[in-house]
Amino acid sequence: MSQTPNADKLLSDIQDKFATIEQKEKTEDLFFKIMIPLTFSAGIIGIMALLLL
Amino acid sequence: MDETQTKDNQENYRAEYDVVSEGYRFFVSIRFITAAFAMTIQSTLLTLYNQTAKDNQPAGFAVFVMAIFFMAAILVVEWRTIFLFRRIIKRGTEIEFYLGLQNGFFHGIAELSAEKGFRSFITHTWGINFVYFGISILWIVLLFTALVV
């Protein structure tokens, strides 16, 4: 599709970059995988404290 | 593929590139609008918590519960926005490839995003995440302070 003669190399470069980016995205996702349950759990503890008072 | 079809495809890619570029701008601004909205609500709730927690502990816990669930909701929204944002950058890079724009804007973004080491943390995502992390931890510390003290 691309008009450039070295399209395969460019495609391979892009794929390599996206492979690196996907690895970094997993680290970024880890933040949310920890923080969302943590905040929900803290909220549940807050509700329990509220009910017990 | 004949020449007319190739030309049509190029036109379609150009039209999609405009949409994707517009989407990129939209998602950058929506992330900061969400962060500003979260900060405004959280600072209001923090002020309310400081005014109520000392004299009326149940009211303090109620404010805490509201703030922490709001924070969780913001985190969910931010995560979803990041998914859409990543998809847009990926699609933008693909379209630039199809259009033969090997030094295009989205290629530049992909190059920056692929950097390793300390520079990999210099992103909007990490910056905004630190803000949300700080607010969440503040509320959790306030909860435990209220429960223990």
N, CA and C atoms of all chains as a GROMACS GRO file, in nm:
protein
  606
    1MET      N    1   0.082  -0.120   0.000
    1MET     CA    2   0.000   0.000   0.000
    1MET      C    3   0.086   0.125   0.000
    2SER      N    4   0.193   0.123   0.084
    2SER     CA    5   0.277   0.242   0.093
    2SER      C    6   0.355   0.262  -0.038
    3GLN      N    7   0.384   0.387  -0.069
    3GLN     CA    8   0.453   0.420  -0.193
    3GLN      C    9   0.605   0.404  -0.182
    4THR      N   10   0.655   0.394  -0.058
    4THR     CA   11   0.800   0.390  -0.039
    4THR      C   12   0.854   0.252  -0.069
    5PRO      N   13   0.978   0.246  -0.125
    5PRO     CA   14   1.034   0.114  -0.160
    5PRO      C   15   1.072   0.031  -0.038
    6ASN      N   16   1.109   0.094   0.072
    6ASN     CA   17   1.148   0.019   0.192
    6ASN      C   18   1.034   0.007   0.292
    7ALA      N   19   0.914  -0.014   0.238
    7ALA     CA   20   0.794  -0.020   0.322
    7ALA      C   21   0.802  -0.130   0.428
    8ASP      N   22   0.860  -0.245   0.389
    8ASP     CA   23   0.868  -0.357   0.484
    8ASP      C   24   0.952  -0.321   0.606
    9LYS      N   25   1.064  -0.251   0.578
    9LYS     CA   26   1.153  -0.212   0.689
    9LYS      C   27   1.081  -0.112   0.780
   10LEU      N   28   1.012  -0.018   0.718
   10LEU     CA   29   0.941   0.083   0.797
   10LEU      C   30   0.831   0.019   0.881
   11LEU      N   31   0.762  -0.077   0.819
   11LEU     CA   32   0.656  -0.148   0.891
   11LEU      C   33   0.715  -0.223   1.010
   12SER      N   34   0.829  -0.287   0.986
   12SER     CA   35   0.896  -0.361   1.093
   12SER      C   36   0.940  -0.267   1.206
   13ASP      N   37   0.989  -0.147   1.170
   13ASP     CA   38   1.029  -0.047   1.270
   13ASP      C   39   0.909  -0.005   1.355
   14ILE      N   40   0.797   0.019   1.287
   14ILE     CA   41   0.676   0.061   1.358
   14ILE      C   42   0.631  -0.050   1.453
   15GLN      N   43   0.634  -0.174   1.403
   15GLN     CA   44   0.591  -0.287   1.486
   15GLN      C   45   0.681  -0.302   1.609
   16ASP      N   46   0.812  -0.279   1.590
   16ASP     CA   47   0.906  -0.285   1.704
   16ASP      C   48   0.872  -0.178   1.807
   17LYS      N   49   0.844  -0.055   1.756
   17LYS     CA   50   0.810   0.054   1.848
   17LYS      C   51   0.683   0.021   1.926
   18PHE      N   52   0.585  -0.034   1.855
   18PHE     CA   53   0.460  -0.066   1.923
   18PHE      C   54   0.475  -0.181   2.021
   19ALA      N   55   0.567  -0.272   1.992
   19ALA     CA   56   0.593  -0.379   2.088
   19ALA      C   57   0.651  -0.321   2.218
   20THR      N   58   0.743  -0.224   2.203
   20THR     CA   59   0.801  -0.156   2.322
   20THR      C   60   0.693  -0.079   2.395
   21ILE      N   61   0.609  -0.007   2.319
   21ILE     CA   62   0.502   0.073   2.381
   21ILE      C   63   0.404  -0.017   2.457
   22GLU      N   64   0.372  -0.133   2.398
   22GLU     CA   65   0.278  -0.223   2.465
   22GLU      C   66   0.333  -0.273   2.598
   23GLN      N   67   0.464  -0.295   2.604
   23GLN     CA   68   0.526  -0.336   2.730
   23GLN      C   69   0.509  -0.226   2.835
   24LYS      N   70   0.529  -0.101   2.792
   24LYS     CA   71   0.515   0.012   2.884
   24LYS      C   72   0.370   0.032   2.926
   25GLU      N   73   0.280   0.003   2.833
   25GLU     CA   74   0.137   0.017   2.865
   25GLU      C   75   0.096  -0.080   2.975
   26LYS      N   76   0.160  -0.197   2.976
   26LYS     CA   77   0.129  -0.295   3.081
   26LYS      C   78   0.167  -0.239   3.218
   27THR      N   79   0.279  -0.166   3.224
   27THR     CA   80   0.322  -0.103   3.352
   27THR      C   81   0.222   0.005   3.392
   28GLU      N   82   0.180   0.084   3.292
   28GLU     CA   83   0.082   0.189   3.322
   28GLU      C   84  -0.050   0.128   3.370
   29ASP      N   85  -0.090   0.017   3.307
   29ASP     CA   86  -0.215  -0.048   3.346
   29ASP      C   87  -0.208  -0.103   3.488
   30LEU      N   88  -0.087  -0.143   3.528
   30LEU     CA   89  -0.067  -0.196   3.663
   30LEU      C   90  -0.108  -0.093   3.769
   31PHE      N   91  -0.080   0.034   3.741
   31PHE     CA   92  -0.119   0.142   3.833
   31PHE      C   93  -0.270   0.137   3.858
   32PHE      N   94  -0.347   0.125   3.750
   32PHE     CA   95  -0.493   0.124   3.764
   32PHE      C   96  -0.541  -0.006   3.826
   33LYS      N   97  -0.473  -0.117   3.793
   33LYS     CA   98  -0.513  -0.247   3.849
   33LYS      C   99  -0.492  -0.250   4.001
   34ILE      N  100  -0.399  -0.168   4.049
   34ILE     CA  101  -0.377  -0.160   4.195
   34ILE      C  102  -0.467  -0.053   4.256
   35MET      N  103  -0.468   0.065   4.193
   35MET     CA  104  -0.537   0.180   4.255
   35MET      C  105  -0.689   0.166   4.259
   36ILE      N  106  -0.749   0.110   4.155
   36ILE     CA  107  -0.896   0.101   4.154
   36ILE      C  108  -0.946   0.009   4.266
   37PRO      N  109  -0.894  -0.115   4.279
   37PRO     CA  110  -0.938  -0.198   4.392
   37PRO      C  111  -0.903  -0.136   4.528
   38LEU      N  112  -0.788  -0.067   4.535
   38LEU     CA  113  -0.746  -0.004   4.662
   38LEU      C  114  -0.845   0.104   4.705
   39THR      N  115  -0.883   0.189   4.611
   39THR     CA  116  -0.978   0.296   4.647
   39THR      C  117  -1.116   0.239   4.680
   40PHE      N  118  -1.159   0.137   4.605
   40PHE     CA  119  -1.288   0.073   4.634
   40PHE      C  120  -1.285   0.009   4.774
   41SER      N  121  -1.174  -0.059   4.804
   41SER     CA  122  -1.162  -0.123   4.935
   41SER      C  123  -1.167  -0.019   5.047
   42ALA      N  124  -1.094   0.092   5.025
   42ALA     CA  125  -1.096   0.200   5.125
   42ALA      C  126  -1.238   0.255   5.141
   43GLY      N  127  -1.311   0.265   5.031
   43GLY     CA  128  -1.450   0.311   5.036
   43GLY      C  129  -1.538   0.216   5.117
   44ILE      N  130  -1.517   0.086   5.097
   44ILE     CA  131  -1.595  -0.015   5.171
   44ILE      C  132  -1.562  -0.005   5.321
   45ILE      N  133  -1.432   0.012   5.353
   45ILE     CA  134  -1.392   0.028   5.494
   45ILE      C  135  -1.459   0.153   5.552
   46GLY      N  136  -1.464   0.260   5.473
   46GLY     CA  137  -1.529   0.384   5.516
   46GLY      C  138  -1.677   0.363   5.543
   47ILE      N  139  -1.744   0.286   5.456
   47ILE     CA  140  -1.888   0.257   5.476
   47ILE      C  141  -1.908   0.176   5.604
   48MET      N  142  -1.819   0.075   5.624
   48MET     CA  143  -1.830  -0.009   5.745
   48MET      C  144  -1.810   0.076   5.870
   49ALA      N  145  -1.711   0.167   5.865
   49ALA     CA  146  -1.685   0.255   5.980
   49ALA      C  147  -1.807   0.344   6.007
   50LEU      N  148  -1.867   0.389   5.898
   50LEU     CA  149  -1.986   0.475   5.910
   50LEU      C  150  -2.102   0.400   5.973
   51LEU      N  151  -2.119   0.272   5.931
   51LEU     CA  152  -2.229   0.190   5.983
   51LEU      C  153  -2.206   0.150   6.129
   52LEU      N  154  -2.080   0.130   6.166
   52LEU     CA  155  -2.049   0.086   6.302
   52LEU      C  156  -2.054   0.200   6.405
   53LEU      N  157  -2.051   0.323   6.356
   53LEU     CA  158  -2.053   0.437   6.451
   53LEU      C  159  -2.192   0.460   6.509
   54MET      N  160  -0.453  -0.391  -0.739
   54MET     CA  161  -0.537  -0.276  -0.707
   54MET      C  162  -0.516  -0.168  -0.814
   55ASP      N  163  -0.625  -0.124  -0.880
   55ASP     CA  164  -0.605  -0.026  -0.986
   55ASP      C  165  -0.586   0.115  -0.928
   56GLU      N  166  -0.548   0.206  -1.019
   56GLU     CA  167  -0.509   0.341  -0.976
   56GLU      C  168  -0.624   0.418  -0.909
   57THR      N  169  -0.746   0.401  -0.965
   57THR     CA  170  -0.862   0.472  -0.910
   57THR      C  171  -0.890   0.428  -0.767
   58GLN      N  172  -0.881   0.295  -0.748
   58GLN     CA  173  -0.907   0.240  -0.615
   58GLN      C  174  -0.803   0.289  -0.513
   59THR      N  175  -0.677   0.293  -0.559
   59THR     CA  176  -0.570   0.342  -0.472
   59THR      C  177  -0.594   0.488  -0.434
   60LYS      N  178  -0.636   0.566  -0.531
   60LYS     CA  179  -0.663   0.708  -0.507
   60LYS      C  180  -0.779   0.725  -0.406
   61ASP      N  181  -0.883   0.640  -0.425
   61ASP     CA  182  -0.998   0.644  -0.333
   61ASP      C  183  -0.954   0.610  -0.191
   62ASN      N  184  -0.870   0.506  -0.182
   62ASN     CA  185  -0.821   0.466  -0.050
   62ASN      C  186  -0.742   0.578   0.017
   63GLN      N  187  -0.657   0.644  -0.064
   63GLN     CA  188  -0.577   0.755  -0.011
   63GLN      C  189  -0.669   0.867   0.041
   64GLU      N  190  -0.777   0.893  -0.034
   64GLU     CA  191  -0.874   0.994   0.008
   64GLU      C  192  -0.939   0.955   0.140
   65ASN      N  193  -0.976   0.826   0.148
   65ASN     CA  194  -1.039   0.776   0.271
   65ASN      C  195  -0.943   0.786   0.389
   66TYR      N  196  -0.817   0.752   0.365
   66TYR     CA  197  -0.717   0.761   0.473
   66TYR      C  198  -0.698   0.905   0.517
   67ARG      N  199  -0.697   0.997   0.419
   67ARG     CA  200  -0.682   1.139   0.454
   67ARG      C  201  -0.799   1.187   0.541
   68ALA      N  202  -0.919   1.143   0.500
   68ALA     CA  203  -1.039   1.183   0.577
   68ALA      C  204  -1.031   1.124   0.718
   69GLU      N  205  -0.989   0.998   0.727
   69GLU     CA  206  -0.978   0.934   0.859
   69GLU      C  207  -0.867   1.000   0.942
   70TYR      N  208  -0.760   1.040   0.874
   70TYR     CA  209  -0.647   1.104   0.944
   70TYR      C  210  -0.694   1.232   1.012
   71ASP      N  211  -0.782   1.307   0.943
   71ASP     CA  212  -0.837   1.430   1.004
   71ASP      C  213  -0.916   1.396   1.130
   72VAL      N  214  -0.999   1.290   1.119
   72VAL     CA  215  -1.082   1.249   1.233
   72VAL      C  216  -0.992   1.205   1.350
   73VAL      N  217  -0.890   1.126   1.318
   73VAL     CA  218  -0.799   1.074   1.421
   73VAL      C  219  -0.722   1.190   1.487
   74SER      N  220  -0.676   1.285   1.406
   74SER     CA  221  -0.603   1.400   1.461
   74SER      C  222  -0.692   1.481   1.554
   75GLU      N  223  -0.816   1.498   1.510
   75GLU     CA  224  -0.913   1.571   1.594
   75GLU      C  225  -0.937   1.495   1.724
   76GLY      N  226  -0.950   1.361   1.712
   76GLY     CA  227  -0.970   1.276   1.830
   76GLY      C  228  -0.854   1.285   1.926
   77TYR      N  229  -0.733   1.292   1.872
   77TYR     CA  230  -0.613   1.303   1.957
   77TYR      C  231  -0.621   1.431   2.040
   78ARG      N  232  -0.650   1.544   1.972
   78ARG     CA  233  -0.661   1.672   2.044
   78ARG      C  234  -0.770   1.665   2.151
   79PHE      N  235  -0.883   1.602   2.113
   79PHE     CA  236  -0.996   1.591   2.206
   79PHE      C  237  -0.957   1.512   2.331
   80PHE      N  238  -0.889   1.399   2.311
   80PHE     CA  239  -0.855   1.314   2.426
   80PHE      C  240  -0.746   1.376   2.514
   81VAL      N  241  -0.654   1.452   2.454
   81VAL     CA  242  -0.555   1.523   2.537
   81VAL      C  243  -0.628   1.622   2.627
   82SER      N  244  -0.720   1.700   2.568
   82SER     CA  245  -0.788   1.802   2.650
   82SER      C  246  -0.883   1.738   2.751
   83ILE      N  247  -0.951   1.628   2.712
   83ILE     CA  248  -1.048   1.567   2.805
   83ILE      C  249  -0.977   1.511   2.928
   84ARG      N  250  -0.854   1.464   2.911
   84ARG     CA  251  -0.780   1.410   3.026
   84ARG      C  252  -0.749   1.521   3.126
   85PHE      N  253  -0.711   1.638   3.076
   85PHE     CA  254  -0.679   1.748   3.168
   85PHE      C  255  -0.805   1.810   3.224
   86ILE      N  256  -0.912   1.809   3.147
   86ILE     CA  257  -1.041   1.859   3.199
   86ILE      C  258  -1.086   1.768   3.313
   87THR      N  259  -1.075   1.636   3.293
   87THR     CA  260  -1.112   1.539   3.397
   87THR      C  261  -1.026   1.559   3.522
   88ALA      N  262  -0.895   1.578   3.502
   88ALA     CA  263  -0.805   1.598   3.616
   88ALA      C  264  -0.842   1.726   3.692
   89ALA      N  265  -0.872   1.833   3.617
   89ALA     CA  266  -0.909   1.960   3.682
   89ALA      C  267  -1.041   1.945   3.757
   90PHE      N  268  -1.136   1.873   3.696
   90PHE     CA  269  -1.266   1.847   3.760
   90PHE      C  270  -1.245   1.768   3.889
   91ALA      N  271  -1.161   1.665   3.882
   91ALA     CA  272  -1.133   1.581   4.000
   91ALA      C  273  -1.071   1.665   4.111
   92MET      N  274  -0.975   1.750   4.075
   92MET     CA  275  -0.907   1.833   4.175
   92MET      C  276  -1.006   1.929   4.242
   93THR      N  277  -1.094   1.987   4.162
   93THR     CA  278  -1.192   2.081   4.217
   93THR      C  279  -1.283   2.011   4.317
   94ILE      N  280  -1.338   1.897   4.276
   94ILE     CA  281  -1.430   1.822   4.364
   94ILE      C  282  -1.355   1.776   4.490
   95GLN      N  283  -1.234   1.724   4.469
   95GLN     CA  284  -1.159   1.670   4.584
   95GLN      C  285  -1.122   1.780   4.683
   96SER      N  286  -1.083   1.897   4.633
   96SER     CA  287  -1.047   2.005   4.727
   96SER      C  288  -1.171   2.053   4.803
   97THR      N  289  -1.287   2.054   4.736
   97THR     CA  290  -1.412   2.091   4.804
   97THR      C  291  -1.443   1.990   4.914
   98LEU      N  292  -1.430   1.860   4.879
   98LEU     CA  293  -1.460   1.755   4.977
   98LEU      C  294  -1.360   1.756   5.092
   99LEU      N  295  -1.235   1.789   5.062
   99LEU     CA  296  -1.132   1.796   5.166
   99LEU      C  297  -1.163   1.909   5.264
  100THR      N  298  -1.206   2.022   5.210
  100THR     CA  299  -1.246   2.135   5.296
  100THR      C  300  -1.364   2.096   5.384
  101LEU      N  301  -1.461   2.028   5.322
  101LEU     CA  302  -1.581   1.982   5.394
  101LEU      C  303  -1.542   1.882   5.503
  102TYR      N  304  -1.449   1.793   5.469
  102TYR     CA  305  -1.402   1.691   5.565
  102TYR      C  306  -1.336   1.759   5.684
  103ASN      N  307  -1.250   1.857   5.658
  103ASN     CA  308  -1.180   1.928   5.767
  103ASN      C  309  -1.279   2.001   5.858
  104GLN      N  310  -1.388   2.050   5.800
  104GLN     CA  311  -1.486   2.123   5.880
  104GLN      C  312  -1.573   2.030   5.964
  105THR      N  313  -1.598   1.907   5.912
  105THR     CA  314  -1.694   1.819   5.979
  105THR      C  315  -1.629   1.709   6.064
  106ALA      N  316  -1.512   1.659   6.024
  106ALA     CA  317  -1.455   1.538   6.086
  106ALA      C  318  -1.429   1.552   6.236
  107LYS      N  319  -1.385   1.674   6.280
  107LYS     CA  320  -1.350   1.690   6.422
  107LYS      C  321  -1.474   1.680   6.513
  108ASP      N  322  -1.580   1.749   6.474
  108ASP     CA  323  -1.700   1.756   6.559
  108ASP      C  324  -1.799   1.644   6.533
  109ASN      N  325  -1.802   1.598   6.411
  109ASN     CA  326  -1.903   1.499   6.373
  109ASN      C  327  -1.836   1.387   6.291
  110GLN      N  328  -1.793   1.283   6.363
  110GLN     CA  329  -1.716   1.178   6.295
  110GLN      C  330  -1.795   1.104   6.185
  111PRO      N  331  -1.923   1.069   6.210
  111PRO     CA  332  -1.998   1.003   6.101
  111PRO      C  333  -2.005   1.088   5.973
  112ALA      N  334  -2.023   1.218   5.991
  112ALA     CA  335  -2.027   1.306   5.873
  112ALA      C  336  -1.891   1.305   5.802
  113GLY      N  337  -1.784   1.300   5.882
  113GLY     CA  338  -1.649   1.291   5.825
  113GLY      C  339  -1.631   1.165   5.741
  114PHE      N  340  -1.681   1.052   5.796
  114PHE     CA  341  -1.671   0.926   5.721
  114PHE      C  342  -1.757   0.930   5.593
  115ALA      N  343  -1.871   0.996   5.604
  115ALA     CA  344  -1.959   1.009   5.486
  115ALA      C  345  -1.889   1.087   5.376
  116VAL      N  346  -1.821   1.195   5.415
  116VAL     CA  347  -1.746   1.275   5.316
  116VAL      C  348  -1.633   1.190   5.258
  117PHE      N  349  -1.567   1.114   5.345
  117PHE     CA  350  -1.458   1.028   5.298
  117PHE      C  351  -1.509   0.928   5.194
  118VAL      N  352  -1.620   0.862   5.227
  118VAL     CA  353  -1.675   0.760   5.136
  118VAL      C  354  -1.708   0.822   5.001
  119MET      N  355  -1.768   0.940   5.005
  119MET     CA  356  -1.804   1.010   4.881
  119MET      C  357  -1.677   1.040   4.799
  120ALA      N  358  -1.576   1.093   4.868
  120ALA     CA  359  -1.452   1.133   4.800
  120ALA      C  360  -1.378   1.014   4.740
  121ILE      N  361  -1.372   0.905   4.816
  121ILE     CA  362  -1.292   0.791   4.769
  121ILE      C  363  -1.364   0.718   4.654
  122PHE      N  364  -1.498   0.709   4.660
  122PHE     CA  365  -1.570   0.646   4.547
  122PHE      C  366  -1.564   0.737   4.424
  123PHE      N  367  -1.567   0.868   4.447
  123PHE     CA  368  -1.553   0.960   4.334
  123PHE      C  369  -1.414   0.942   4.271
  124MET      N  370  -1.314   0.924   4.355
  124MET     CA  371  -1.177   0.905   4.306
  124MET      C  372  -1.168   0.776   4.224
  125ALA      N  373  -1.232   0.670   4.276
  125ALA     CA  374  -1.232   0.541   4.204
  125ALA      C  375  -1.299   0.558   4.066
  126ALA      N  376  -1.409   0.634   4.064
  126ALA     CA  377  -1.480   0.657   3.937
  126ALA      C  378  -1.391   0.734   3.839
  127ILE      N  379  -1.320   0.834   3.891
  127ILE     CA  380  -1.229   0.912   3.805
  127ILE      C  381  -1.119   0.822   3.749
  128LEU      N  382  -1.069   0.731   3.832
  128LEU     CA  383  -0.964   0.639   3.786
  128LEU      C  384  -1.015   0.549   3.673
  129VAL      N  385  -1.141   0.503   3.688
  129VAL     CA  386  -1.201   0.419   3.583
  129VAL      C  387  -1.214   0.499   3.453
  130VAL      N  388  -1.263   0.623   3.466
  130VAL     CA  389  -1.280   0.710   3.348
  130VAL      C  390  -1.144   0.734   3.282
  131GLU      N  391  -1.043   0.763   3.363
  131GLU     CA  392  -0.909   0.792   3.311
  131GLU      C  393  -0.851   0.668   3.239
  132TRP      N  394  -0.873   0.551   3.297
  132TRP     CA  395  -0.820   0.428   3.235
  132TRP      C  396  -0.885   0.405   3.098
  133ARG      N  397  -1.016   0.425   3.094
  133ARG     CA  398  -1.089   0.408   2.968
  133ARG      C  399  -1.040   0.511   2.863
  134THR      N  400  -1.020   0.635   2.908
  134THR     CA  401  -0.970   0.739   2.818
  134THR      C  402  -0.834   0.701   2.763
  135ILE      N  403  -0.749   0.643   2.850
  135ILE     CA  404  -0.616   0.600   2.806
  135ILE      C  405  -0.626   0.492   2.698
  136PHE      N  406  -0.721   0.397   2.716
  136PHE     CA  407  -0.740   0.293   2.614
  136PHE      C  408  -0.773   0.356   2.478
  137LEU      N  409  -0.867   0.450   2.481
  137LEU     CA  410  -0.910   0.516   2.356
  137LEU      C  411  -0.796   0.600   2.297
  138PHE      N  412  -0.723   0.666   2.385
  138PHE     CA  413  -0.611   0.751   2.345
  138PHE      C  414  -0.502   0.667   2.276
  139ARG      N  415  -0.471   0.553   2.335
  139ARG     CA  416  -0.370   0.463   2.276
  139ARG      C  417  -0.415   0.415   2.138
  140ARG      N  418  -0.545   0.382   2.129
  140ARG     CA  419  -0.600   0.332   2.002
  140ARG      C  420  -0.587   0.438   1.893
  141ILE      N  421  -0.612   0.562   1.932
  141ILE     CA  422  -0.604   0.674   1.836
  141ILE      C  423  -0.459   0.693   1.789
  142ILE      N  424  -0.364   0.687   1.880
  142ILE     CA  425  -0.223   0.705   1.842
  142ILE      C  426  -0.180   0.592   1.748
  143LYS      N  427  -0.225   0.470   1.780
  143LYS     CA  428  -0.188   0.355   1.696
  143LYS      C  429  -0.248   0.369   1.555
  144ARG      N  430  -0.375   0.407   1.552
  144ARG     CA  431  -0.442   0.421   1.423
  144ARG      C  432  -0.379   0.536   1.342
  145GLY      N  433  -0.347   0.645   1.412
  145GLY     CA  434  -0.283   0.759   1.345
  145GLY      C  435  -0.151   0.718   1.281
  146THR      N  436  -0.073   0.637   1.353
  146THR     CA  437   0.055   0.590   1.300
  146THR      C  438   0.033   0.500   1.178
  147GLU      N  439  -0.068   0.413   1.188
  147GLU     CA  440  -0.099   0.324   1.074
  147GLU      C  441  -0.137   0.405   0.950
  148ILE      N  442  -0.222   0.505   0.970
  148ILE     CA  443  -0.267   0.586   0.857
  148ILE      C  444  -0.150   0.663   0.795
  149GLU      N  445  -0.063   0.715   0.882
  149GLU     CA  446   0.056   0.785   0.830
  149GLU      C  447   0.141   0.691   0.745
  150PHE      N  448   0.149   0.567   0.788
  150PHE     CA  449   0.224   0.467   0.710
  150PHE      C  450   0.159   0.447   0.574
  151TYR      N  451   0.026   0.432   0.573
  151TYR     CA  452  -0.046   0.411   0.447
  151TYR      C  453  -0.036   0.533   0.354
  152LEU      N  454  -0.027   0.652   0.418
  152LEU     CA  455  -0.018   0.775   0.338
  152LEU      C  456   0.126   0.809   0.299
  153GLY      N  457   0.219   0.729   0.350
  153GLY     CA  458   0.361   0.754   0.318
  153GLY      C  459   0.420   0.869   0.398
  154LEU      N  460   0.360   0.901   0.515
  154LEU     CA  461   0.411   1.009   0.600
  154LEU      C  462   0.499   0.948   0.710
  155GLN      N  463   0.620   0.906   0.672
  155GLN     CA  464   0.703   0.835   0.770
  155GLN      C  465   0.761   0.925   0.879
  156ASN      N  466   0.753   1.056   0.860
  156ASN     CA  467   0.797   1.148   0.965
  156ASN      C  468   0.679   1.227   1.019
  157GLY      N  469   0.562   1.166   1.012
  157GLY     CA  470   0.439   1.235   1.054
  157GLY      C  471   0.429   1.252   1.205
  158PHE      N  472   0.327   1.324   1.244
  158PHE     CA  473   0.304   1.359   1.385
  158PHE      C  474   0.292   1.235   1.474
  159PHE      N  475   0.212   1.139   1.431
  159PHE     CA  476   0.188   1.020   1.515
  159PHE      C  477   0.312   0.931   1.523
  160HIS      N  478   0.393   0.932   1.418
  160HIS     CA  479   0.521   0.859   1.424
  160HIS      C  480   0.610   0.921   1.532
  161GLY      N  481   0.608   1.055   1.538
  161GLY     CA  482   0.685   1.126   1.641
  161GLY      C  483   0.638   1.090   1.781
  162ILE      N  484   0.505   1.083   1.796
  162ILE     CA  485   0.447   1.046   1.927
  162ILE      C  486   0.488   0.903   1.964
  163ALA      N  487   0.479   0.813   1.864
  163ALA     CA  488   0.516   0.672   1.889
  163ALA      C  489   0.662   0.662   1.927
  164GLU      N  490   0.746   0.742   1.861
  164GLU     CA  491   0.890   0.740   1.892
  164GLU      C  492   0.915   0.786   2.035
  165LEU      N  493   0.846   0.894   2.075
  165LEU     CA  494   0.861   0.944   2.213
  165LEU      C  495   0.810   0.840   2.313
  166SER      N  496   0.697   0.777   2.278
  166SER     CA  497   0.637   0.679   2.369
  166SER      C  498   0.723   0.555   2.383
  167ALA      N  499   0.805   0.526   2.281
  167ALA     CA  500   0.887   0.404   2.284
  167ALA      C  501   1.020   0.426   2.356
  168GLU      N  502   1.045   0.551   2.404
  168GLU     CA  503   1.173   0.577   2.472
  168GLU      C  504   1.182   0.495   2.600
  169LYS      N  505   1.306   0.458   2.633
  169LYS     CA  506   1.326   0.374   2.751
  169LYS      C  507   1.397   0.454   2.862
  170GLY      N  508   1.406   0.391   2.979
  170GLY     CA  509   1.475   0.454   3.092
  170GLY      C  510   1.388   0.559   3.160
  171PHE      N  511   1.455   0.657   3.222
  171PHE     CA  512   1.383   0.760   3.298
  171PHE      C  513   1.284   0.837   3.210
  172ARG      N  514   1.325   0.860   3.083
  172ARG     CA  515   1.240   0.936   2.991
  172ARG      C  516   1.105   0.870   2.967
  173SER      N  517   1.098   0.738   2.988
  173SER     CA  518   0.970   0.670   2.964
  173SER      C  519   0.864   0.713   3.066
  174PHE      N  520   0.909   0.776   3.177
  174PHE     CA  521   0.812   0.822   3.278
  174PHE      C  522   0.770   0.968   3.253
  175ILE      N  523   0.830   1.032   3.154
  175ILE     CA  524   0.793   1.171   3.124
  175ILE      C  525   0.676   1.167   3.026
  176THR      N  526   0.560   1.134   3.079
  176THR     CA  527   0.439   1.126   2.995
  176THR      C  528   0.322   1.190   3.070
  177HIS      N  529   0.219   1.226   2.995
  177HIS     CA  530   0.098   1.278   3.057
  177HIS      C  531   0.039   1.174   3.151
  178THR      N  532   0.044   1.048   3.107
  178THR     CA  533  -0.017   0.940   3.188
  178THR      C  534   0.046   0.934   3.326
  179TRP      N  535   0.180   0.933   3.332
  179TRP     CA  536   0.245   0.925   3.463
  179TRP      C  537   0.221   1.051   3.544
  180GLY      N  538   0.224   1.166   3.479
  180GLY     CA  539   0.200   1.293   3.550
  180GLY      C  540   0.062   1.294   3.615
  181ILE      N  541  -0.040   1.259   3.535
  181ILE     CA  542  -0.177   1.259   3.587
  181ILE      C  543  -0.194   1.149   3.693
  182ASN      N  544  -0.130   1.034   3.669
  182ASN     CA  545  -0.139   0.924   3.766
  182ASN      C  546  -0.081   0.963   3.902
  183PHE      N  547   0.028   1.040   3.901
  183PHE     CA  548   0.087   1.085   4.029
  183PHE      C  549  -0.012   1.174   4.105
  184VAL      N  550  -0.083   1.257   4.031
  184VAL     CA  551  -0.183   1.345   4.096
  184VAL      C  552  -0.292   1.259   4.160
  185TYR      N  553  -0.345   1.163   4.083
  185TYR     CA  554  -0.451   1.076   4.136
  185TYR      C  555  -0.401   0.989   4.251
  186PHE      N  556  -0.278   0.944   4.238
  186PHE     CA  557  -0.218   0.862   4.344
  186PHE      C  558  -0.209   0.944   4.474
  187GLY      N  559  -0.161   1.068   4.460
  187GLY     CA  560  -0.148   1.156   4.577
  187GLY      C  561  -0.282   1.179   4.646
  188ILE      N  562  -0.385   1.206   4.568
  188ILE     CA  563  -0.518   1.233   4.627
  188ILE      C  564  -0.570   1.107   4.696
  189SER      N  565  -0.558   0.991   4.628
  189SER     CA  566  -0.609   0.866   4.685
  189SER      C  567  -0.539   0.833   4.816
  190ILE      N  568  -0.407   0.846   4.816
  190ILE     CA  569  -0.330   0.815   4.937
  190ILE      C  570  -0.365   0.912   5.050
  191LEU      N  571  -0.385   1.039   5.014
  191LEU     CA  572  -0.425   1.138   5.115
  191LEU      C  573  -0.553   1.096   5.187
  192TRP      N  574  -0.652   1.053   5.108
  192TRP     CA  575  -0.780   1.012   5.167
  192TRP      C  576  -0.765   0.885   5.250
  193ILE      N  577  -0.686   0.791   5.202
  193ILE     CA  578  -0.666   0.665   5.276
  193ILE      C  579  -0.595   0.693   5.409
  194VAL      N  580  -0.496   0.782   5.406
  194VAL     CA  581  -0.426   0.819   5.531
  194VAL      C  582  -0.525   0.888   5.626
  195LEU      N  583  -0.609   0.976   5.572
  195LEU     CA  584  -0.709   1.044   5.657
  195LEU      C  585  -0.804   0.943   5.720
  196LEU      N  586  -0.843   0.840   5.642
  196LEU     CA  587  -0.934   0.737   5.695
  196LEU      C  588  -0.867   0.664   5.811
  197PHE      N  589  -0.743   0.619   5.789
  197PHE     CA  590  -0.676   0.543   5.894
  197PHE      C  591  -0.646   0.630   6.016
  198THR      N  592  -0.617   0.756   5.992
  198THR     CA  593  -0.596   0.848   6.105
  198THR      C  594  -0.724   0.860   6.187
  199ALA      N  595  -0.838   0.870   6.115
  199ALA     CA  596  -0.966   0.882   6.185
  199ALA      C  597  -1.002   0.753   6.258
  200LEU      N  598  -0.966   0.639   6.200
  200LEU     CA  599  -1.000   0.511   6.262
  200LEU      C  600  -0.911   0.480   6.382
  201VAL      N  601  -0.784   0.514   6.371
  201VAL     CA  602  -0.688   0.476   6.474
  201VAL      C  603  -0.684   0.578   6.588
  202VAL      N  604  -0.682   0.709   6.552
  202VAL     CA  605  -0.668   0.813   6.656
  202VAL      C  606  -0.801   0.836   6.728
   0.00000   0.00000   0.00000
